[in-house]
């Protein structure tokens, strides 16, 4: 999923691919969050060259069907020429034109809000806003409210303080993990001492609605909010940071059916912002520091080790191997091995060889090679 894209065809294919990118979910086994559906209503896709229902485009000219092609500069058959009847606004070439009003087709795919160009930031953030874990990472906390839940500084003072504490515990733990692998990392998480790391965002949709997460609508809302309200470059300069992780804090209760998950980076993502959706309570339990650390590791490329994944070539046999040989790995479980419960004072899980490989702490894994898992986004074995 992290191949370079330069051609028109690849852009179209990636548009369809975006809709099926999976979320990285919380470490407890449960619902696996994936984008579902395809681009057209009749289940056809760009790969089948039918992006719109009944061979029809926004302009009723079938640009991807049987009546012409962009390469021929004749997407609408007999109704189009280089000199008149521009079907895409004021421009006579697909590569110049403007089918979505004041926004080029290429940018409309990778920049649905018309406010940022994917290509401008692609080189600066080749692995998203959380690139290499060794370095300085700032965690930006976005306290989210919707018509059904909110944050009150007095009423929720203890919960907010605990969130800040759990972030600190998770950050300290990850610093120790990186150190154990002979590298150095700093995690700046304290939004009380550093108010520039705390923001508030209002949502129109219900944050505990699983569908709002599953279909990726929340991603676009948060991406747009970050772009409009958070000066990432300024924050990185202020804190001398190499990475930024955004955590959306949701004041859920025991009735919550949604699951903490991470919008980790993938090739073709419209913005580089990597986002953790952290529910204070899911599975009817308050999330502990290990969950925070687990989700942050997702942003650096670590896969879940409790569920199958086509992307990472993780199958049922490998999961059995993990349960037998890597039973305390943080990407398998966030539960304390001795108490079989969440630990709210420290993280007692391990970051083993496979996870270390996928977050770029080591450049080779015998286990990954033996099981023919996918190469790390950071480097190959």
PyMOL commands that set and color helices and strands:
alter all, ss='L'
color gray80, all
select helices_A, chain A and resi 8-18+46-48+53-55+77-79+105-110+118-122+157-180+195-197+210-214+217-229+232-238+289-299+316-325+353-358+366-370
alter helices_A, ss='H'
color red, helices_A
select strands_A, chain A and resi 24-25+135-145+185-188+198-202+243-250+261-263+275-279+281-282+285-286
alter strands_A, ss='S'
color yellow, strands_A
deselect
rebuild
show_as cartoon
